[in-house]
């Protein structure tokens, strides 16, 4: 059983390689401290061409940015997207995180940090991830896409 399925923290299983500037790749308490911004799981058409159903959690700065469809997301905004197989099993897939960093972190890509954590809790990618910037650079809301259910 995955940590997420049992209600535990995926972040607690990420080793030091999952830290950037001393900051954890995935907030350990996001289920409790973030807002789930979608009412029901929906298909993530951009991640693996619609393979996954997703739930999206956001901290307060990200919730405000999503609600107002901001074109200037504040530093510290974090969005966590949990992926689940659409194949009928609903098995947990990767967790993807976007974190708005301070100006200068990655000026060509909106100063976003992307993190991908595998279903087993392992760090897959962290930092400026080419496969993420390819779409999020074109997003209408400073790297974010509106939640569409």
C-alpha positions in Angstrom: 0.0 0.0 0.0 1.4 3.4 -0.9 1.9 6.0 1.8 -0.7 8.2 0.2 -3.3 5.5 0.2 -2.6 4.8 3.9 -2.9 8.5 4.7 0.9 8.8 5.4 3.3 11.3 4.1 5.1 10.7 0.8 7.5 13.5 1.6 8.9 11.7 4.6 10.3 9.1 2.2 12.2 11.5 0.0 16.0 11.5 0.7 18.2 14.5 0.8 18.3 14.4 -3.0 14.8 15.8 -2.8 15.8 19.0 -1.2 16.5 22.2 -3.1 18.1 25.0 -1.1 17.1 23.1 2.1 13.4 23.1 1.1 11.5 19.8 0.9 10.4 18.8 -2.5 6.9 17.9 -1.3 5.2 19.6 1.7 4.7 16.8 4.2 1.4 18.2 5.5 -0.2 19.3 2.2 -3.4 17.2 2.8 -4.0 18.9 6.1 -2.7 22.4 5.4 -3.6 23.0 1.7 -7.0 23.4 0.1 -8.2 20.8 -2.4 -9.2 23.0 -5.3 -11.2 20.5 -7.4 -14.6 19.1 -6.4 -14.0 15.8 -8.2 -11.1 14.1 -9.9 -10.6 15.2 -13.5 -8.5 14.2 -16.4 -5.1 15.9 -16.7 -4.9 16.3 -20.4 -1.4 17.6 -20.3 0.3 14.9 -18.2 0.9 11.8 -20.3 -1.8 12.7 -22.8 -4.8 12.1 -20.5 -3.5 8.9 -18.7 -4.2 10.3 -15.3 -7.1 11.5 -13.2 -5.9 14.1 -10.7 -6.7 15.9 -7.5 -5.1 19.3 -7.0 -4.1 20.9 -3.7 -2.9 24.5 -3.3 -1.6 26.6 -0.4 -3.3 29.9 0.3 -1.2 32.1 -2.2 -1.9 29.5 -4.9 -5.6 29.3 -4.1 -5.9 33.1 -4.5 -4.0 33.0 -7.8 -6.1 30.2 -9.2 -9.4 31.8 -8.0 -8.5 35.2 -9.5 -6.8 33.7 -12.6 -3.8 35.8 -11.7 -1.2 36.5 -14.3 1.3 37.3 -11.5 1.5 34.4 -9.1 3.1 35.4 -5.8 6.4 33.9 -4.5 5.6 31.0 -2.2 2.6 29.7 -4.1 2.6 25.9 -4.2 0.4 23.6 -6.2 0.4 19.8 -5.7 -1.2 17.5 -8.2 -1.8 13.9 -7.3 -2.2 11.4 -10.2 -4.3 8.3 -10.3 -4.5 5.6 -13.0 -7.6 6.0 -15.2 -7.4 2.3 -16.1 -10.1 1.5 -13.6 -7.7 0.6 -10.8 -7.3 4.1 -9.5 -3.8 3.2 -8.5 -1.7 6.1 -7.2 0.7 7.6 -9.7 3.2 10.4 -9.4 2.8 13.5 -7.4 3.8 16.7 -9.2 4.6 20.0 -7.4 5.0 23.5 -8.7 6.5 26.1 -6.4 6.9 29.8 -7.3 10.4 30.8 -6.2 12.0 34.1 -5.7 12.8 36.3 -8.7 15.9 35.1 -10.5 15.5 31.4 -9.7 14.6 30.6 -13.3 13.7 33.9 -15.1 13.2 32.2 -18.5 10.5 30.0 -16.9 8.6 32.3 -14.6 10.8 31.4 -11.6 8.9 28.1 -11.1 10.4 25.0 -9.5 8.9 21.7 -10.6 9.2 18.5 -8.7 8.0 15.0 -9.6 7.7 12.3 -6.9 7.1 8.8 -8.0 4.2 6.6 -6.7 6.7 4.9 -4.4 7.8 8.2 -2.9 11.1 8.5 -4.8 12.3 11.8 -6.2 12.1 11.6 -10.0 12.8 15.2 -11.1 13.4 18.5 -9.2 14.2 22.0 -10.3 13.7 23.4 -13.8 12.3 20.4 -15.6 12.3 20.5 -19.4 9.1 18.4 -19.8 7.3 20.8 -17.4 8.4 24.1 -18.9 7.4 22.9 -22.4 3.8 23.4 -21.5 3.8 25.6 -18.4 5.7 28.4 -20.2 2.6 28.8 -22.3 0.0 28.6 -19.5 -2.3 31.6 -19.3 -1.8 32.3 -15.6 1.9 32.8 -15.0 2.7 29.1 -15.4 -0.6 27.8 -14.1 -3.6 26.4 -15.9 -7.1 27.0 -14.7 -8.8 24.1 -12.9 -11.3 22.6 -15.3 -13.6 19.9 -14.2 
